[in-house]
Amino acid sequence: MSASTVPLPEPGPGASSAPAPGRLSAARLPFAATAFDRDAVDRELEDVRVLAAQDPSSLVLVLAGGLAPVAGDALVLVPVGDVPRVDHDPRRPEVYLGRLPGAEGERGPRVLLRAVPAPEPADADAAAEPFAVPEPVVVAVTASAAARGVEGMRWAGLRELGPVLPAADTALLVTAQSVGLWHRDHPRCPQCGEPTEVIRSGWARQCPNDRSLHFPRTDPAIIVAVSDGHPDPARERLLLGRSALWKGNRFSTLAGFVEPGESLEQAVVREVAEEAGLVVGDVHYLGSQPWPFPRSLMLGCRAVARSGAAVPDGQEILELRWFTRAELREAARTGAVTLPGRVSIAHALIEHWLGEDLPETAW
């Protein structure tokens, strides 16, 4: 993405005057379907990690190299007394995540995050094996689950679990991964380089040298379904691109980070112009999805191409293709193209334009 400026075009003769398309349903976004009680007020007033550790009803979510314990289609949360603390690692401190739903009119138990390292898989698409290292925390989770009669426990990552976990479990896991990765990647003060101290129950770090405060970061990024705006739905086409980072015949919607000083709409116009050589307008916001790989917020939009020819930039995007609805259905059915899986907002954007469900893919 360059810093070039592309103005948002004004509607001209023949420009679409159709009403804004309907928003995406949160239920169709695996990471955005629901929220949980983050207990934000209490965690600001005192270190709730201490209270949770003293409360025998508190639970622990363990992440081993980014993988979580699951049994069936639910997270395995372990009683706090069954899992040793890991505060000795400044890149993996204990974090208070919040409270689970309780009985009607009541608040549920507190949940802590305890993260431990695990070997990275040799193949980026393969699962790491957390048991390759005899981490006391991982061993304790396994023993605790077995003692409580939990059967078939395994370790899996968020990309796999996002579409299948209950919404409340997904919200908890997304939050845990996001804040956990921030701690892992930002253990030092960005101003002076001094190791920072964890405060506010794991939701902030403070430099002991200059007293500066640092909070988990979220990077906004646009992701946009670009169509040619043809008034006949049977002839309208959707633009999809193949990234230089992807293997095989993977195609998806265009995306990029919002740059400083930009609005959401300006970022859409600039990104499409840079990556595809098109000027777009009629930009409409459809919905958002946290994307904790490692710390983005995906802002989903639709836009209509106004001028230009679709030409890939050759750096970020290697190939661009237009699809009518019939062509996209056939390409997805035959495997001529591999579209994003249900875990991503890109899948929801494509379905939103298509007007029907797509088959699930391994992507």
Backbone hydrogen bonds in HBPLUS format (Angstrom, degrees):
<---DONOR---> <-ACCEPTOR-->    atom                        ^
c    i                          cat <-CA-CA->   ^        H-A-AA   ^      H-
h    n   atom  resd res      DA  || num        DHA   H-A  angle D-A-AA Bond
n    s   type  num  typ     dist DA aas  dist angle  dist       angle   num
A0015-ALA N   A0012-GLY O   2.96 MM   3  5.37 159.4  2.01 136.1 136.3     1
A0024-LEU N   A0286-LEU O   2.87 MM 262  5.46 164.1  1.89 133.6 138.4     2
A0028-ARG N   A0025-SER O   2.93 MM   3  5.52 158.0  1.98 116.7 123.4     3
A0029-LEU N   A0026-ALA O   3.03 MM   3  5.23 164.7  2.06 111.2 115.2     4
A0032-ALA N   A0029-LEU O   2.90 MM   3  5.31 163.2  1.93 122.3 128.0     5
A0099-ARG N   A0037-ASP O   2.70 MM  62  5.24 159.6  1.74 158.5 165.5     6
A0043-ARG N   A0039-ASP O   3.13 MM   4  6.34 164.1  2.16 158.5 163.5     7
A0044-GLU N   A0040-ALA O   3.23 MM   4  6.30 132.5  2.47 135.7 145.6     8
A0044-GLU N   A0041-VAL O   3.16 MM   3  5.35 138.1  2.35 100.4 111.9     9
A0045-LEU N   A0041-VAL O   3.26 MM   4  6.56 142.2  2.41 144.2 154.3    10
A0045-LEU N   A0042-ASP O   3.10 MM   3  5.18 125.7  2.41  97.1 111.0    11
A0046-GLU N   A0042-ASP O   3.17 MM   4  6.35 155.6  2.23 159.6 163.4    12
A0048-VAL N   A0046-GLU O   2.93 MM   2  5.75 108.0  2.46 116.5  99.8    13
A0050-VAL N   A0047-ASP O   3.10 MM   3  5.85 141.3  2.26 115.9 123.2    14
A0052-ALA N   A0048-VAL O   2.81 MM   4  6.01 163.7  1.84 155.3 159.8    15
A0053-ALA N   A0049-ARG O   2.94 MM   4  6.09 153.2  2.01 142.2 149.3    16
A0054-GLN N   A0050-VAL O   3.09 MM   4  6.33 135.7  2.29 140.3 151.8    17
A0054-GLN N   A0051-LEU O   3.10 MM   3  5.12 129.8  2.37  94.7 108.3    18
A0055-ASP N   A0051-LEU O   3.03 MM   4  6.22 120.7  2.39 139.8 155.3    19
A0055-ASP N   A0052-ALA O   3.16 MM   3  5.05 143.5  2.30  95.4 106.0    20
A0058-SER N   A0055-ASP O   2.99 MM   3  5.64 166.9  2.01 123.3 127.7    21
A0080-VAL N   A0058-SER O   3.00 MM  22  5.55 158.8  2.04 141.2 137.1    22
A0059-LEU N   A0110-ARG O   2.86 MM  51  6.22 165.9  1.88 157.1 161.1    23
A0112-LEU N   A0059-LEU O   2.91 MM  53  6.33 157.5  1.96 147.8 153.1    24
A0060-VAL N   A0078-VAL O   2.71 MM  18  5.11 138.5  1.88 139.9 154.1    25
A0078-VAL N   A0060-VAL O   3.01 MM  18  5.11 159.2  2.06 146.1 144.1    26
A0061-LEU N   A0112-LEU O   2.77 MM  51  6.08 168.5  1.78 172.8 175.7    27
A0114-ARG N   A0061-LEU O   3.07 MM  53  6.32 161.1  2.11 152.0 154.4    28
A0063-LEU N   A0114-ARG O   3.20 MM  51  6.52 150.1  2.29 131.5 139.1    29
A0116-VAL N   A0063-LEU O   2.86 MM  53  6.29 159.8  1.90 163.9 168.6    30
A0064-ALA N   A0067-LEU O   2.82 MM   3  5.07 162.0  1.85 150.2 150.6    31
A0067-LEU N   A0064-ALA O   3.08 MM   3  5.07 162.9  2.11 105.5 110.7    32
A0065-GLY N   A0116-VAL O   2.93 MM  51  6.33 152.4  2.00 169.0 163.9    33
A0068-ALA N   A0156-ALA O   2.82 MM  88  5.51 164.9  1.84 154.2 149.3    34
A0156-ALA N   A0068-ALA O   3.01 MM  88  5.51 157.5  2.06 148.0 150.9    35
A0076-VAL N   A0069-PRO O   2.87 MM   7  5.39 156.0  1.93 142.0 137.3    36
A0070-VAL N   A0154-ARG O   2.82 MM  84  5.50 161.8  1.85 157.8 162.8    37
A0154-ARG N   A0070-VAL O   2.86 MM  84  5.50 156.6  1.92 157.3 165.2    38
A0071-ALA N   A0074-ALA O   3.00 MM   3  5.70 159.2  2.04 162.9 168.4    39
A0074-ALA N   A0071-ALA O   3.27 MM   3  5.70 148.8  2.38 121.3 130.1    40
A0082-ASP N   A0079-PRO O   2.89 MM   3  5.56 161.0  1.93 122.5 128.9    41
A0083-VAL N   A0080-VAL O   3.41 MM   3  5.78 169.5  2.42 112.1 115.1    42
A0089-ASP N   A0086-VAL O   3.30 MM   3  6.33 176.6  2.30 130.7 130.9    43
A0092-ARG N   A0089-ASP O   3.04 MM   3  5.31 159.1  2.08 111.7 118.4    44
A0095-VAL N   A0113-LEU O   3.15 MM  18  5.02 159.2  2.19 136.2 142.6    45
A0113-LEU N   A0095-VAL O   2.69 MM  18  5.02 160.0  1.73 154.8 161.2    46
A0096-TYR N   A0201-SER O   2.96 MM 105  5.51 177.2  1.96 157.9 157.9    47
A0097-LEU N   A0111-VAL O   2.92 MM  14  5.67 153.3  1.99 153.8 162.3    48
A0111-VAL N   A0098-GLY O   2.81 MM  13  5.66 143.3  1.94 166.4 174.5    49
A0100-LEU N   A0109-PRO O   3.00 MM   9  5.68 160.3  2.04 156.8 159.8    50
A0108-GLY N   A0100-LEU O   2.99 MM   8  4.71 126.4  2.28 166.9 158.6    51
A0106-GLU N   A0103-ALA O   2.82 MM   3  5.30 158.3  1.86 146.9 145.0    52
A0126-ALA N   A0123-ASP O   2.92 MM   3  5.24 161.5  1.95 114.1 120.2    53
A0132-ALA N   A0129-GLU O   3.04 MM   3  5.73 165.5  2.06 124.4 127.0    54
A0135-GLU N   A0133-VAL O   2.68 MM   2  5.56 139.7  1.83 108.6  96.3    55
A0139-VAL N   A0135-GLU O   3.01 MM   4  6.25 169.7  2.02 164.0 166.9    56
A0140-ALA N   A0136-PRO O   2.89 MM   4  5.99 151.6  1.97 141.1 149.2    57
A0141-VAL N   A0137-VAL O   2.97 MM   4  6.28 152.8  2.05 149.3 155.9    58
A0142-THR N   A0138-VAL O   3.12 MM   4  6.39 165.9  2.14 152.8 155.8    59
A0143-ALA N   A0139-VAL O   3.00 MM   4  6.25 162.5  2.03 150.7 155.4    60
A0144-SER N   A0140-ALA O   2.84 MM   4  5.96 160.6  1.88 149.6 155.3    61
A0145-ALA N   A0141-VAL O   2.91 MM   4  6.05 165.9  1.93 154.4 158.0    62
A0146-ALA N   A0142-THR O   3.06 MM   4  6.22 162.2  2.09 146.4 151.5    63
A0147-ALA N   A0143-ALA O   2.93 MM   4  6.10 156.3  1.99 147.4 154.1    64
A0148-ARG N   A0144-SER O   3.09 MM   4  6.32 137.1  2.28 142.1 152.7    65
A0148-ARG N   A0145-ALA O   3.19 MM   3  5.23 131.0  2.44  95.2 108.0    66
A0150-VAL N   A0145-ALA O   2.86 MM   5  5.08 158.8  1.90 157.5 150.4    67
A0149-GLY N   A0146-ALA O   3.07 MM   3  5.11 161.2  2.11 107.0 110.4    68
A0161-LEU N   A0157-GLY O   3.00 MM   4  6.19 158.0  2.05 149.1 156.2    69
A0162-GLY N   A0158-LEU O   2.74 MM   4  5.42 152.9  1.81 150.9 153.5    70
A0164-VAL N   A0161-LEU O   2.97 MM   3  5.40 144.4  2.10 115.7 126.6    71
A0165-LEU N   A0161-LEU O   2.95 MM   4  5.72 159.2  2.00 175.8 169.0    72
A0169-ASP N   A0166-PRO O   2.98 MM   3  5.34 119.5  2.36 107.8 122.7    73
A0170-THR N   A0166-PRO O   2.98 MM   4  6.29 159.8  2.02 158.6 165.2    74
A0171-ALA N   A0167-ALA O   2.98 MM   4  6.22 161.6  2.01 151.4 155.7    75
A0172-LEU N   A0168-ALA O   3.17 MM   4  6.36 156.2  2.23 141.8 147.8    76
A0173-LEU N   A0169-ASP O   2.92 MM   4  6.17 161.1  1.96 152.3 157.5    77
A0174-VAL N   A0170-THR O   2.84 MM   4  5.99 163.0  1.86 158.6 162.6    78
A0175-THR N   A0171-ALA O   3.18 MM   4  6.25 163.5  2.20 142.9 147.3    79
A0176-ALA N   A0172-LEU O   2.96 MM   4  6.16 160.8  2.00 147.6 153.5    80
A0177-GLN N   A0173-LEU O   2.92 MM   4  6.07 165.9  1.94 151.5 154.9    81
A0178-SER N   A0174-VAL O   2.99 MM   4  6.10 163.3  2.02 148.6 153.6    82
A0179-VAL N   A0175-THR O   3.02 MM   4  6.17 178.1  2.02 160.4 159.9    83
A0180-GLY N   A0176-ALA O   2.88 MM   4  5.74 149.5  1.97 141.5 151.4    84
A0181-LEU N   A0177-GLN O   2.93 MM   4  5.96 159.1  1.98 147.3 151.5    85
A0182-TRP N   A0178-SER O   3.16 MM   4  6.41 149.9  2.26 141.6 150.0    86
A0183-HIS N   A0179-VAL O   3.12 MM   4  6.39 162.0  2.15 147.8 151.3    87
A0184-ARG N   A0180-GLY O   3.03 MM   4  6.27 159.3  2.08 145.4 151.6    88
A0185-ASP N   A0181-LEU O   2.99 MM   4  6.12 153.0  2.07 146.9 152.6    89
A0186-HIS N   A0182-TRP O   2.94 MM   4  5.85 131.8  2.17 148.8 160.0    90
A0196-THR N   A0187-PRO O   2.99 MM   9  5.97 171.2  1.99 148.0 150.6    91
A0189-CYS N   A0194-GLU O   2.76 MM   5  5.27 162.2  1.80 146.9 152.2    92
A0193-GLY N   A0189-CYS O   2.84 MM   4  4.73 141.4  1.99 130.0 139.7    93
A0197-GLU N   A0206-GLN O   2.82 MM   9  5.21 171.2  1.82 146.0 146.5    94
A0206-GLN N   A0197-GLU O   2.80 MM   9  5.21 154.2  1.87 145.0 152.9    95
A0199-ILE N   A0204-ALA O   2.95 MM   5  5.36 176.5  1.95 139.6 140.7    96
A0202-GLY N   A0199-ILE O   3.00 MM   3  5.54 144.5  2.12 114.4 124.3    97
A0203-TRP N   A0200-ARG O   3.06 MM   3  5.36 159.5  2.10 111.0 117.4    98
A0205-ARG N   A0214-HIS O   2.86 MM   9  5.20 153.4  1.93 151.0 157.9    99
A0214-HIS N   A0205-ARG O   2.80 MM   9  5.20 147.1  1.91 161.9 166.9   100
A0207-CYS N   A0212-SER O   2.97 MM   5  5.41 162.4  2.01 154.1 159.6   101
A0211-ARG N   A0207-CYS O   2.87 MM   4  4.84 131.6  2.10 132.5 142.0   102
A0219-ASP N   A0295-ARG O   2.82 MM  76  6.17 166.1  1.84 155.4 159.6   103
A0297-LEU N   A0219-ASP O   2.95 MM  78  5.99 147.3  2.06 137.6 136.5   104
A0258-VAL N   A0220-PRO O   3.02 MM  38  5.77 173.5  2.02 137.3 139.2   105
A0221-ALA N   A0297-LEU O   2.96 MM  76  6.00 159.5  2.00 155.7 150.7   106
A0299-LEU N   A0221-ALA O   2.74 MM  78  5.98 162.6  1.77 163.2 168.5   107
A0222-ILE N   A0256-GLY O   2.82 MM  34  5.57 142.9  1.95 177.1 165.2   108
A0256-GLY N   A0222-ILE O   3.00 MM  34  5.57 151.5  2.08 150.7 154.6   109
A0223-ILE N   A0299-LEU O   3.09 MM  76  5.97 150.1  2.18 141.0 135.6   110
A0301-CYS N   A0223-ILE O   2.89 MM  78  6.21 148.2  2.00 156.3 162.2   111
A0224-VAL N   A0254-LEU O   2.83 MM  30  5.57 161.1  1.86 160.9 167.4   112
A0225-ALA N   A0301-CYS O   2.99 MM  76  6.37 160.3  2.03 146.0 147.7   113
A0303-ALA N   A0225-ALA O   3.12 MM  78  6.35 151.6  2.20 149.1 146.4   114
A0239-LEU N   A0226-VAL O   2.83 MM  13  5.52 164.4  1.85 172.8 174.5   115
A0227-SER N   A0303-ALA O   3.07 MM  76  6.53 160.4  2.11 157.8 160.5   116
A0305-ALA N   A0227-SER O   2.90 MM  78  6.21 163.9  1.93 166.0 171.5   117
A0228-ASP N   A0237-ARG O   3.03 MM   9  5.63 142.7  2.17 146.9 154.8   118
A0235-ARG N   A0232-ASP O   2.86 MM   3  5.37 148.5  1.96 117.4 127.0   119
A0236-GLU N   A0232-ASP O   2.91 MM   4  6.05 130.0  2.17 153.0 166.8   120
A0238-LEU N   A0323-PHE O   2.74 MM  85  5.18 153.8  1.81 142.8 147.4   121
A0323-PHE N   A0238-LEU O   2.87 MM  85  5.18 145.7  1.99 138.4 149.7   122
A0240-LEU N   A0321-ARG O   2.98 MM  81  5.53 166.6  1.99 158.6 162.4   123
A0321-ARG N   A0240-LEU O   2.92 MM  81  5.53 159.4  1.97 162.4 168.2   124
A0241-GLY N   A0252-SER O   2.80 MM  11  5.51 162.7  1.83 161.9 160.5   125
A0252-SER N   A0241-GLY O   2.95 MM  11  5.51 154.6  2.01 143.6 149.7   126
A0242-ARG N   A0319-GLU O   2.81 MM  77  5.15 153.9  1.88 151.0 155.0   127
A0318-LEU N   A0242-ARG O   2.87 MM  76  5.79 160.2  1.91 171.3 173.6   128
A0246-TRP N   A0243-SER O   3.25 MM   3  5.49 164.6  2.27 108.6 113.2   129
A0244-ALA N   A0316-GLU O   2.92 MM  72  5.45 154.6  1.99 138.8 140.3   130
A0338-THR N   A0249-ASN O   3.04 MM  89  5.82 167.5  2.05 132.1 133.3   131
A0251-PHE N   A0338-THR O   3.04 MM  87  6.16 158.7  2.09 152.1 155.9   132
A0262-GLU N   A0259-GLU O   3.13 MM   3  5.71 148.6  2.24 146.6 144.3   133
A0267-ALA N   A0263-SER O   3.04 MM   4  6.25 154.5  2.11 148.3 154.6   134
A0268-VAL N   A0264-LEU O   3.15 MM   4  6.49 151.8  2.23 147.3 154.6   135
A0269-VAL N   A0265-GLU O   3.11 MM   4  6.42 167.1  2.13 154.2 156.3   136
A0270-ARG N   A0266-GLN O   2.95 MM   4  6.13 167.1  1.97 152.5 156.2   137
A0271-GLU N   A0267-ALA O   2.92 MM   4  5.94 170.2  1.93 150.1 153.4   138
A0272-VAL N   A0268-VAL O   3.11 MM   4  6.20 170.5  2.12 154.0 156.6   139
A0273-ALA N   A0269-VAL O   3.10 MM   4  6.19 157.6  2.15 144.3 151.0   140
A0274-GLU N   A0270-ARG O   2.86 MM   4  6.08 159.5  1.91 156.8 162.4   141
A0275-GLU N   A0271-GLU O   2.89 MM   4  5.99 168.4  1.91 155.4 158.4   142
A0276-ALA N   A0272-VAL O   2.84 MM   4  5.38 151.5  1.92 139.6 147.3   143
A0277-GLY N   A0273-ALA O   3.03 MM   4  4.46 138.5  2.21 112.7 119.2   144
A0313-ASP N   A0275-GLU O   3.15 MM  38  5.05 129.6  2.42 135.9 132.9   145
A0311-VAL N   A0276-ALA O   2.86 MM  35  5.05 154.2  1.92 131.9 134.6   146
A0279-VAL N   A0307-SER O   2.99 MM  28  5.32 171.9  2.00 149.4 151.4   147
A0306-ARG N   A0279-VAL O   2.72 MM  27  5.63 171.2  1.72 160.3 161.6   148
A0307-SER N   A0279-VAL O   3.34 MM  28  5.32 154.8  2.41 138.6 142.6   149
A0281-GLY N   A0304-VAL O   2.88 MM  23  5.45 156.6  1.94 154.1 159.2   150
A0304-VAL N   A0281-GLY O   2.95 MM  23  5.45 173.3  1.95 150.6 152.9   151
A0284-HIS N   A0302-ARG O   2.89 MM  18  5.30 161.9  1.92 152.8 157.6   152
A0302-ARG N   A0284-HIS O   2.89 MM  18  5.30 149.2  1.98 147.4 157.6   153
A0286-LEU N   A0300-GLY O   2.76 MM  14  5.42 176.7  1.76 148.5 147.4   154
A0300-GLY N   A0287-GLY O   2.66 MM  13  5.19 146.6  1.76 162.1 173.7   155
A0289-GLN N   A0298-MET O   2.88 MM   9  5.14 146.8  1.99 142.3 151.9   156
A0298-MET N   A0289-GLN O   2.84 MM   9  5.14 156.5  1.90 157.7 150.7   157
A0291-TRP N   A0296-SER O   2.80 MM   5  4.97 170.0  1.81 146.3 142.8   158
A0293-PHE N   A0291-TRP O   2.84 MM   2  5.71 140.8  1.99 100.1  92.5   159
A0296-SER N   A0291-TRP O   2.98 MM   5  4.97 158.7  2.02 144.4 139.0   160
A0314-GLY N   A0317-ILE O   2.93 MM   3  5.51 141.7  2.08 168.2 160.2   161
A0328-LEU N   A0324-THR O   2.91 MM   4  6.10 155.9  1.97 150.7 157.1   162
A0329-ARG N   A0325-ARG O   3.01 MM   4  6.20 162.8  2.04 149.9 154.2   163
A0330-GLU N   A0326-ALA O   3.11 MM   4  6.28 164.3  2.13 147.0 151.0   164
A0331-ALA N   A0327-GLU O   2.90 MM   4  6.04 161.3  1.93 147.3 152.9   165
A0332-ALA N   A0328-LEU O   2.93 MM   4  6.04 158.2  1.98 149.2 154.7   166
A0333-ARG N   A0329-ARG O   2.92 MM   4  6.05 153.7  1.99 145.2 153.2   167
A0334-THR N   A0330-GLU O   2.95 MM   4  6.09 162.0  1.99 153.6 157.0   168
A0335-GLY N   A0331-ALA O   3.06 MM   4  5.82 127.2  2.35 132.8 144.8   169
A0336-ALA N   A0331-ALA O   2.98 MM   5  4.80 122.3  2.32 138.9 147.7   170
A0337-VAL N   A0331-ALA O   3.45 MM   6  5.59 158.6  2.50 123.4 120.9   171
A0344-SER N   A0341-GLY O   3.24 MM   3  6.25 174.6  2.25 129.9 130.8   172
A0349-LEU N   A0345-ILE O   2.86 MM   4  6.15 153.4  1.93 153.3 160.8   173
A0350-ILE N   A0346-ALA O   3.01 MM   4  6.24 161.3  2.04 152.1 156.2   174
A0351-GLU N   A0347-HIS O   3.01 MM   4  6.23 165.5  2.03 150.9 155.2   175
A0352-HIS N   A0348-ALA O   2.86 MM   4  5.94 150.1  1.95 142.6 151.5   176
A0353-TRP N   A0349-LEU O   3.10 MM   4  6.39 152.8  2.18 145.4 150.9   177
A0354-LEU N   A0350-ILE O   2.87 MM   4  6.05 164.2  1.89 152.3 157.6   178
A0355-GLY N   A0351-GLU O   2.75 MM   4  5.75 155.9  1.81 151.2 155.9   179
